[in-house]
Structure formats: structure tokens, C-alpha cells
Amino acid sequence: ASSRRPAGRCASPGDGARAALRGAMANASQADVAAETVRSALGPSMDEFLSTCWRENHVFLGTLLATSMVAAVVTVGIAVRHACSIRAAPISLLRLHYMRVLWFAPVLGVSSFIALLCPRAYALCKMLQQQSEALTITFFGIILFLLMAEESYQLIGLEEGGDNSVAAKMMAALRKQGPKKHFGVPPFGCCFRPCIKPHNLQPSHLMWARLFFQQYAGVVVGTSIITSWCVLALRPEVWHVEVMVAGVLQKVSGFLAIYGLMILYVATHDLLEHWNTTAKFIAIKVVVLLCTFQEMLMAKILDGVEPAKCVADIHEGQSVALMDKHRDHFWNMYLTSLEAVLVAVLVQRAFPAGEIRHFEQEHHVLLVQMELEKLSAASESKSQAMCEVEDSEGDES
């Protein structure tokens, strides 16, 4: 009787081992579910993608990867050669920003090739391309300000007893070109251009134009950081929504940046005509326009084309929409890698090292911004004083 023990009071060593085994199996099952969730959301890994597609379509895949790699190497080679010629030019702020602009094409080419190796790398590579584009637009805007300051000094010169600040000379040079419909430019101003009257730009207008193309870099970097955090911390159905919202914000911010650049481009077209600003603008934005149209066109083309067997195999058990998205990403990145060569050639011709020279009055863009703010504040104070005088005269009468 003393040897009997109540049931459940004492567990045997075998019970503990079985409980530990069940716990380990449950953890492994949860890990498998989490891995499958990530795989379903981000796509197959690089080894799975390359091994499957190489085994079934090694000739086709090898041709695509080889041509993309050659394009990336050619793009980098053109950029390096361009950089060497720029480094031989006189040291100046213009040389500094020409050097920064030329690396846009290599970032496009190399990141596009890397994205072809693994569907999961698309988001990272696309983020790098967008950030590089945003920074290049900012650098191009700064170049316009540098050239405008120099050409304004050459046109106006020094005046005894006058305001010889760089901001005052810039505004005087712009006024000499006559009133224009400065705000009736693409992509926003075309709609209400008939309603706009020709006018002269004010210092505050130049500051707003700079803010428009400068904000794009902040928006792209900020949304990229938030998106990366959401992908790591939230469920796929949640961060997919955030990715869509971030994409809309980046599109609107990008259009606003183009609007700011177009205001400066139109305002300084005659003043900076011999600097070939049209070619510079095209060299930077041509690939962005190509990518925008090719994404829409590629989606329609691939809808009518059956996927390769290897693509269907690595997406087995996943939605057709996810497979189509990864196909779109692959072909868009492949075309972008080829287009990077075109961008490198256009940048080399639009930003030649022969243009770089010593400026008689070289001003950093922050100094120009500060003087524009002073000029704008002085103009507002003068306008306010005139309004007060008119009000006092009206009261007396």
C-alpha cells in the first residue's frame, strides 16, 4: 500500500523527455511557419532561385545575367573614366558636384545586376536607386544655383554704392530676362498656365524652388527607413499597406522635386543657355521616365506570357500575384541595368570636365540661401513700411 502513489503527483523521466520533444517540435513547426511566411512575402532565397532556374534554364538565365553584368561593368568604366577627367579639372564647388552626379549611373547598373540574383534583393536595390536619384536631383539643383550665381555676377558686375550681394545680382539678372509664367511649368503648372500672368521671380520663390527639390531626398530616406522597420517588425499584410502608402508619398514628392527644378530651369534658360542645362536635365531624368513607363508596359506584356517552368516551381504553393510581381521586378531591373549605360553616356556628355573652371565669385549654396533670406526679409519690411505709410495717409485724408 505504501508503494502506491497518487496519479499525477510524480512524473517519470520519460514524461519529461516526451514533453521536451513535443516543445521542440512545436518550436520547429512555428519556425517553419515563420520562414514560409517570410518566403511567401519576400520571395525565394538566392540559392533556391539560382539553383532551380539554372538547372532548368541555364542558357537563358546565363545570357541575361552575363549581359547585365557586362552592362554594369561598362557603366562603371564610363563613370570611372569620367571621374578621372573631372579630377584633373580645377578644384571648385562645381567640380565637387559634378563628381557627385556622375555616380548615379553606376548605382543604377550595379544595384540592378544584384537584384537579378535574388528576388528578395529587389526592395533593397530599389531603395538604393531611389535614394541615389533623390540625391542626384538635389545636386543638380545646387549646380543650377552655382551657375546662376556666377553668370549673374558676369552679367551685372560690381556696382558702386549698390547691393553687391550674390542674391541681389541673381535677382537683377533674372529681371533682365523679363517677366515669365514661372509657375506654369510641368508637372503641376501646365493645368493653370493660361490663368497665370507673367511676373518676375522674388527671392522667396527661389527659396521655395530649392525646398521643393531638396525635400525629395528627405522623403525618400525617411520612407525607406520606416519601410525597412515595418518589414522587420510587422506582419506581411500590414507592411504591404505601408509599402503602398510610402510609394505614393515618394511619387508625389518626386513630382514636387521636378516642379522645383522646372521652375529654376525655365527661369534660367536664357541666362545659362551656354551651360547646356537642357542636356543636364535630360541626362538625370531620362531613366526615371523610362522606368516609369516600362513598369506599366512590362506588367501588361508579362500578363500575356506564360511563366517559365522554373519560375512556377519556385513559387509553388504561392499566389499568382506574387509570382507576377517577382517577374515584373526581374525584367524591370534587367532593363534598368542596360539603361544605366545610356545614363552614364548622357551624364558624361552633359557634365563634361571641360566646363569646370575657376569662378570669380564662387558662393556655396547655403550662403546663397542665407542672402536670399535676407533679401526677402528686407523686401517684406519695405512692403510693410509702404503699407503703413499708405494707411497713415488714408487716415489723415
TORMARVEX-69727 format. One record per residue (C-alpha): residue number from 0; x, y, z. Coordinates in steps of 0.1 Angstrom, whole numbers. Example, Ala and Ser with C-alpha at 12.3 -4.5 7.8 and 13.67 -1.06 7.14 Angstrom:
REM residues 2
[rec 0, [123, -45, 78]]
[rec 1, [137, -11, 71]]
***
This chain:
REM residues 397
[rec 0, [0, 0, 0]]
[rec 1, [29, 24, 8]]
[rec 2, [43, 18, -27]]
[rec 3, [12, 32, -44]]
[rec 4, [14, 69, -55]]
[rec 5, [-15, 91, -64]]
[rec 6, [-18, 96, -101]]
[rec 7, [-3, 129, -114]]
[rec 8, [18, 136, -83]]
[rec 9, [51, 125, -97]]
[rec 10, [63, 124, -133]]
[rec 11, [87, 98, -147]]
[rec 12, [119, 108, -166]]
[rec 13, [102, 95, -198]]
[rec 14, [74, 120, -194]]
[rec 15, [99, 149, -192]]
[rec 16, [117, 138, -223]]
[rec 17, [84, 135, -242]]
[rec 18, [74, 170, -231]]
[rec 19, [107, 184, -242]]
[rec 20, [104, 166, -275]]
[rec 21, [69, 180, -281]]
[rec 22, [81, 215, -272]]
[rec 23, [110, 213, -296]]
[rec 24, [87, 200, -324]]
[rec 25, [62, 229, -317]]
[rec 26, [91, 254, -319]]
[rec 27, [103, 239, -351]]
[rec 28, [68, 240, -365]]
[rec 29, [65, 276, -356]]
[rec 30, [99, 284, -371]]
[rec 31, [88, 266, -403]]
[rec 32, [56, 286, -405]]
[rec 33, [75, 319, -399]]
[rec 34, [101, 310, -426]]
[rec 35, [73, 301, -450]]
[rec 36, [55, 334, -443]]
[rec 37, [87, 354, -450]]
[rec 38, [93, 333, -481]]
[rec 39, [57, 339, -493]]
[rec 40, [61, 377, -487]]
[rec 41, [96, 383, -500]]
[rec 42, [101, 355, -525]]
[rec 43, [127, 327, -527]]
[rec 44, [162, 329, -514]]
[rec 45, [192, 334, -538]]
[rec 46, [204, 298, -536]]
[rec 47, [169, 284, -543]]
[rec 48, [163, 309, -571]]
[rec 49, [197, 304, -589]]
[rec 50, [199, 266, -584]]
[rec 51, [163, 260, -597]]
[rec 52, [164, 284, -626]]
[rec 53, [200, 274, -636]]
[rec 54, [191, 237, -636]]
[rec 55, [161, 242, -659]]
[rec 56, [170, 273, -680]]
[rec 57, [207, 278, -676]]
[rec 58, [213, 292, -712]]
[rec 59, [185, 318, -709]]
[rec 60, [194, 328, -673]]
[rec 61, [231, 328, -681]]
[rec 62, [226, 351, -711]]
[rec 63, [205, 376, -690]]
[rec 64, [230, 376, -661]]
[rec 65, [260, 379, -684]]
[rec 66, [246, 409, -704]]
[rec 67, [235, 426, -672]]
[rec 68, [269, 422, -657]]
[rec 69, [287, 434, -688]]
[rec 70, [264, 465, -688]]
[rec 71, [272, 471, -652]]
[rec 72, [309, 469, -659]]
[rec 73, [307, 492, -688]]
[rec 74, [287, 517, -668]]
[rec 75, [312, 517, -640]]
[rec 76, [340, 520, -666]]
[rec 77, [325, 551, -682]]
[rec 78, [319, 567, -648]]
[rec 79, [355, 560, -636]]
[rec 80, [369, 575, -668]]
[rec 81, [346, 605, -664]]
[rec 82, [357, 609, -628]]
[rec 83, [393, 608, -637]]
[rec 84, [388, 637, -662]]
[rec 85, [368, 657, -637]]
[rec 86, [396, 652, -610]]
[rec 87, [420, 668, -635]]
[rec 88, [399, 700, -636]]
[rec 89, [404, 730, -613]]
[rec 90, [393, 724, -578]]
[rec 91, [359, 741, -572]]
[rec 92, [324, 736, -559]]
[rec 93, [313, 729, -594]]
[rec 94, [338, 701, -597]]
[rec 95, [326, 686, -564]]
[rec 96, [290, 684, -575]]
[rec 97, [298, 672, -610]]
[rec 98, [317, 643, -593]]
[rec 99, [287, 635, -572]]
[rec 100, [262, 635, -601]]
[rec 101, [283, 611, -622]]
[rec 102, [279, 582, -597]]
[rec 103, [241, 580, -603]]
[rec 104, [246, 557, -633]]
[rec 105, [269, 531, -616]]
[rec 106, [245, 528, -587]]
[rec 107, [217, 520, -612]]
[rec 108, [238, 495, -631]]
[rec 109, [253, 476, -601]]
[rec 110, [222, 475, -580]]
[rec 111, [201, 463, -609]]
[rec 112, [225, 434, -615]]
[rec 113, [225, 425, -578]]
[rec 114, [187, 425, -578]]
[rec 115, [187, 399, -607]]
[rec 116, [205, 374, -584]]
[rec 117, [177, 371, -559]]
[rec 118, [140, 383, -558]]
[rec 119, [144, 393, -522]]
[rec 120, [171, 418, -530]]
[rec 121, [147, 439, -551]]
[rec 122, [134, 461, -523]]
[rec 123, [169, 469, -511]]
[rec 124, [182, 477, -546]]
[rec 125, [152, 497, -555]]
[rec 126, [157, 517, -523]]
[rec 127, [193, 525, -532]]
[rec 128, [183, 536, -567]]
[rec 129, [156, 559, -553]]
[rec 130, [179, 574, -528]]
[rec 131, [206, 579, -554]]
[rec 132, [181, 596, -577]]
[rec 133, [169, 619, -549]]
[rec 134, [205, 629, -541]]
[rec 135, [213, 635, -578]]
[rec 136, [183, 658, -582]]
[rec 137, [194, 677, -551]]
[rec 138, [230, 680, -566]]
[rec 139, [216, 692, -599]]
[rec 140, [196, 719, -582]]
[rec 141, [227, 730, -564]]
[rec 142, [246, 731, -597]]
[rec 143, [219, 754, -611]]
[rec 144, [223, 778, -582]]
[rec 145, [261, 778, -585]]
[rec 146, [259, 786, -623]]
[rec 147, [232, 812, -617]]
[rec 148, [254, 830, -591]]
[rec 149, [284, 830, -615]]
[rec 150, [265, 841, -646]]
[rec 151, [247, 868, -626]]
[rec 152, [280, 882, -615]]
[rec 153, [293, 882, -650]]
[rec 154, [262, 899, -663]]
[rec 155, [257, 925, -637]]
[rec 156, [292, 931, -623]]
[rec 157, [301, 952, -594]]
[rec 158, [281, 984, -588]]
[rec 159, [294, 1013, -568]]
[rec 160, [271, 1022, -540]]
[rec 161, [247, 993, -549]]
[rec 162, [239, 960, -534]]
[rec 163, [267, 937, -545]]
[rec 164, [254, 906, -527]]
[rec 165, [251, 874, -548]]
[rec 166, [214, 873, -541]]
[rec 167, [208, 908, -554]]
[rec 168, [228, 901, -585]]
[rec 169, [209, 869, -591]]
[rec 170, [175, 887, -589]]
[rec 171, [188, 915, -611]]
[rec 172, [199, 890, -638]]
[rec 173, [166, 872, -637]]
[rec 174, [147, 905, -640]]
[rec 175, [167, 914, -671]]
[rec 176, [152, 884, -689]]
[rec 177, [117, 899, -684]]
[rec 178, [86, 886, -668]]
[rec 179, [76, 849, -674]]
[rec 180, [50, 825, -663]]
[rec 181, [74, 809, -639]]
[rec 182, [49, 787, -621]]
[rec 183, [31, 774, -653]]
[rec 184, [56, 746, -658]]
[rec 185, [53, 708, -657]]
[rec 186, [42, 687, -639]]
[rec 187, [18, 707, -619]]
[rec 188, [17, 742, -635]]
[rec 189, [6, 731, -670]]
[rec 190, [-30, 729, -659]]
[rec 191, [-34, 765, -648]]
[rec 192, [-8, 781, -671]]
[rec 193, [-34, 801, -691]]
[rec 194, [-45, 817, -658]]
[rec 195, [-10, 828, -648]]
[rec 196, [2, 863, -656]]
[rec 197, [39, 869, -665]]
[rec 198, [58, 881, -635]]
[rec 199, [93, 884, -621]]
[rec 200, [106, 859, -596]]
[rec 201, [111, 870, -560]]
[rec 202, [138, 858, -535]]
[rec 203, [111, 837, -517]]
[rec 204, [103, 820, -549]]
[rec 205, [138, 808, -554]]
[rec 206, [139, 795, -518]]
[rec 207, [107, 776, -523]]
[rec 208, [120, 761, -555]]
[rec 209, [151, 749, -536]]
[rec 210, [129, 735, -509]]
[rec 211, [109, 716, -535]]
[rec 212, [138, 697, -550]]
[rec 213, [155, 693, -516]]
[rec 214, [126, 677, -498]]
[rec 215, [127, 647, -521]]
[rec 216, [159, 633, -506]]
[rec 217, [144, 636, -470]]
[rec 218, [112, 619, -480]]
[rec 219, [129, 590, -498]]
[rec 220, [153, 584, -470]]
[rec 221, [126, 587, -443]]
[rec 222, [101, 564, -460]]
[rec 223, [129, 539, -467]]
[rec 224, [138, 537, -431]]
[rec 225, [101, 533, -420]]
[rec 226, [95, 507, -446]]
[rec 227, [125, 487, -435]]
[rec 228, [113, 488, -399]]
[rec 229, [78, 477, -409]]
[rec 230, [91, 447, -429]]
[rec 231, [111, 435, -400]]
[rec 232, [86, 442, -372]]
[rec 233, [51, 439, -387]]
[rec 234, [30, 412, -403]]
[rec 235, [32, 410, -441]]
[rec 236, [-4, 420, -446]]
[rec 237, [3, 452, -425]]
[rec 238, [36, 462, -441]]
[rec 239, [23, 457, -476]]
[rec 240, [-1, 486, -469]]
[rec 241, [27, 507, -456]]
[rec 242, [48, 500, -487]]
[rec 243, [19, 512, -509]]
[rec 244, [15, 544, -489]]
[rec 245, [53, 550, -489]]
[rec 246, [53, 546, -527]]
[rec 247, [25, 571, -531]]
[rec 248, [44, 596, -509]]
[rec 249, [76, 591, -529]]
[rec 250, [58, 597, -562]]
[rec 251, [42, 629, -550]]
[rec 252, [75, 641, -535]]
[rec 253, [93, 632, -568]]
[rec 254, [68, 652, -588]]
[rec 255, [72, 682, -565]]
[rec 256, [110, 680, -568]]
[rec 257, [107, 680, -606]]
[rec 258, [84, 710, -603]]
[rec 259, [110, 729, -583]]
[rec 260, [137, 720, -609]]
[rec 261, [115, 731, -638]]
[rec 262, [109, 765, -622]]
[rec 263, [146, 770, -620]]
[rec 264, [152, 756, -654]]
[rec 265, [127, 778, -671]]
[rec 266, [138, 809, -651]]
[rec 267, [175, 804, -660]]
[rec 268, [171, 790, -695]]
[rec 269, [184, 821, -713]]
[rec 270, [209, 830, -686]]
[rec 271, [225, 795, -685]]
[rec 272, [219, 786, -722]]
[rec 273, [256, 780, -730]]
[rec 274, [259, 757, -700]]
[rec 275, [236, 732, -718]]
[rec 276, [212, 728, -689]]
[rec 277, [186, 710, -711]]
[rec 278, [210, 681, -717]]
[rec 279, [218, 681, -680]]
[rec 280, [182, 678, -671]]
[rec 281, [175, 651, -696]]
[rec 282, [205, 631, -685]]
[rec 283, [192, 629, -650]]
[rec 284, [155, 623, -656]]
[rec 285, [155, 601, -687]]
[rec 286, [160, 569, -668]]
[rec 287, [133, 578, -643]]
[rec 288, [108, 584, -671]]
[rec 289, [119, 552, -688]]
[rec 290, [114, 532, -657]]
[rec 291, [80, 547, -650]]
[rec 292, [67, 538, -684]]
[rec 293, [84, 504, -687]]
[rec 294, [70, 493, -654]]
[rec 295, [34, 499, -667]]
[rec 296, [43, 484, -701]]
[rec 297, [61, 453, -687]]
[rec 298, [32, 444, -665]]
[rec 299, [9, 443, -695]]
[rec 300, [33, 423, -716]]
[rec 301, [40, 397, -690]]
[rec 302, [3, 392, -684]]
[rec 303, [0, 375, -718]]
[rec 304, [32, 354, -714]]
[rec 305, [33, 321, -696]]
[rec 306, [60, 320, -669]]
[rec 307, [89, 297, -673]]
[rec 308, [88, 263, -655]]
[rec 309, [115, 272, -630]]
[rec 310, [96, 304, -620]]
[rec 311, [64, 283, -614]]
[rec 312, [84, 258, -594]]
[rec 313, [100, 282, -570]]
[rec 314, [66, 299, -565]]
[rec 315, [47, 266, -559]]
[rec 316, [21, 270, -533]]
[rec 317, [22, 308, -535]]
[rec 318, [-2, 332, -551]]
[rec 319, [-1, 340, -588]]
[rec 320, [0, 377, -580]]
[rec 321, [33, 373, -560]]
[rec 322, [48, 354, -589]]
[rec 323, [38, 380, -614]]
[rec 324, [52, 407, -591]]
[rec 325, [86, 390, -590]]
[rec 326, [86, 386, -628]]
[rec 327, [79, 423, -632]]
[rec 328, [107, 431, -608]]
[rec 329, [132, 409, -626]]
[rec 330, [126, 423, -660]]
[rec 331, [124, 459, -649]]
[rec 332, [158, 455, -632]]
[rec 333, [173, 438, -662]]
[rec 334, [162, 467, -685]]
[rec 335, [174, 493, -659]]
[rec 336, [208, 476, -659]]
[rec 337, [210, 482, -697]]
[rec 338, [196, 517, -694]]
[rec 339, [223, 526, -669]]
[rec 340, [248, 526, -698]]
[rec 341, [228, 552, -716]]
[rec 342, [226, 573, -684]]
[rec 343, [264, 571, -680]]
[rec 344, [269, 583, -716]]
[rec 345, [244, 611, -712]]
[rec 346, [259, 623, -679]]
[rec 347, [294, 622, -694]]
[rec 348, [283, 645, -723]]
[rec 349, [260, 667, -703]]
[rec 350, [285, 673, -674]]
[rec 351, [319, 675, -693]]
[rec 352, [351, 682, -673]]
[rec 353, [359, 710, -698]]
[rec 354, [331, 732, -683]]
[rec 355, [347, 733, -649]]
[rec 356, [368, 764, -643]]
[rec 357, [376, 789, -615]]
[rec 358, [347, 812, -608]]
[rec 359, [355, 848, -600]]
[rec 360, [328, 848, -573]]
[rec 361, [322, 813, -560]]
[rec 362, [294, 810, -534]]
[rec 363, [283, 780, -515]]
[rec 364, [245, 773, -519]]
[rec 365, [240, 778, -481]]
[rec 366, [255, 813, -484]]
[rec 367, [232, 820, -514]]
[rec 368, [202, 807, -494]]
[rec 369, [211, 830, -464]]
[rec 370, [214, 861, -487]]
[rec 371, [181, 852, -504]]
[rec 372, [165, 851, -470]]
[rec 373, [180, 885, -460]]
[rec 374, [168, 900, -493]]
[rec 375, [134, 885, -489]]
[rec 376, [131, 898, -453]]
[rec 377, [142, 933, -464]]
[rec 378, [117, 933, -492]]
[rec 379, [89, 923, -468]]
[rec 380, [99, 950, -444]]
[rec 381, [99, 976, -472]]
[rec 382, [65, 965, -483]]
[rec 383, [51, 966, -448]]
[rec 384, [65, 1001, -443]]
[rec 385, [49, 1013, -475]]
[rec 386, [16, 998, -465]]
[rec 387, [18, 1016, -431]]
[rec 388, [26, 1049, -449]]
[rec 389, [-4, 1044, -472]]
[rec 390, [-26, 1036, -442]]
[rec 391, [-15, 1067, -423]]
[rec 392, [-21, 1089, -454]]
[rec 393, [-55, 1074, -457]]
[rec 394, [-63, 1082, -421]]
[rec 395, [-52, 1117, -425]]
[rec 396, [-72, 1123, -455]]
***
